[in-house]
Amino acid sequence: MSQNAVRFLVELSQDPLRMEDYLKDPDALLAAADLTAKEREVIRSGDAKALQDLLGRPLPLLMYQEPKPKPKPKPKPKPKPKPKTEAA
């Protein structure tokens, strides 16, 4: 388990200003943290499985990522009007 990664993530989750800084420039905050290149890569990825492996324990429910909204279906094309036929 990576104590530095745990500490970084706990501080990030508890400090709104730090989270704001992270959202603006994650690379700068990760570079300044006492993390290995692998830890930075995993945290930057946001991959829940990789984070669990790095931390050596399941993630708290609060750390899950919101599912992306489903794209709206494309509207069905309107049928073309039939040409009018002349009465004979």
C-alpha positions in Angstrom: 0.0 0.0 0.0 1.2 3.5 -0.8 1.0 5.7 2.2 2.0 8.8 0.1 -0.8 8.1 -2.4 -3.3 7.6 0.5 -2.2 10.9 2.1 -2.4 12.7 -1.2 -6.0 11.5 -1.9 -7.2 12.1 1.7 -5.9 15.7 1.6 -7.4 16.2 -1.8 -10.8 14.9 -0.6 -10.8 17.0 2.5 -9.5 20.4 1.2 -11.9 22.1 -1.3 -9.2 24.6 -2.4 -6.7 21.8 -3.0 -9.3 19.9 -5.0 -10.0 23.1 -7.0 -6.3 23.4 -7.8 -6.2 19.8 -8.8 -9.1 20.2 -11.2 -7.4 23.2 -12.7 -4.0 21.7 -13.1 -3.7 18.1 -12.0 -0.2 17.7 -13.4 1.2 20.6 -11.3 -0.3 19.2 -8.0 0.8 15.7 -8.8 4.4 16.8 -9.6 4.6 18.7 -6.3 3.4 15.7 -4.3 5.7 13.1 -2.9 4.6 10.4 -5.3 6.3 7.9 -7.6 5.8 8.1 -11.3 3.5 5.0 -11.1 1.4 6.6 -8.3 1.0 9.8 -10.3 0.0 7.8 -13.4 -2.6 5.8 -11.5 -4.1 8.8 -9.8 -4.2 10.8 -13.0 -6.0 7.9 -14.8 -8.9 7.8 -12.3 -9.1 4.0 -12.9 -10.9 2.6 -9.9 -9.3 -0.9 -10.2 -5.8 0.5 -10.6 -6.4 2.8 -7.6 -7.6 -0.1 -5.5 -4.5 -2.1 -6.5 -2.3 0.8 -5.6 -3.9 1.5 -2.3 -4.3 -2.2 -1.4 -7.9 -1.8 -0.3 -11.3 -1.0 -1.8 -12.1 2.6 -2.5 -14.7 4.4 -0.4 -18.0 4.8 -2.1 -17.5 8.5 -2.3 -14.7 8.1 -4.7 -16.6 6.5 -7.5 -16.9 8.3 -10.8 -20.3 9.5 -11.9 -21.4 7.6 -15.0 -21.3 9.6 -18.2 -24.7 10.7 -19.4 -26.1 8.6 -22.2 -26.1 10.4 -25.6 -29.5 11.4 -26.8 -30.8 9.2 -29.6 -30.8 10.7 -33.0 -34.3 11.8 -34.1 -35.9 9.6 -36.7 -36.0 11.2 -40.1 -39.5 12.3 -41.2 -40.9 10.3 -44.0 -40.8 12.0 -47.4 -44.2 13.0 -48.7 -45.5 10.9 -51.5 -45.7 12.7 -54.9 -49.2 13.7 -55.9 -50.6 11.8 -58.8 -52.9 13.5 -61.3 -56.4 12.0 -61.7 -57.0 10.7 -65.2 
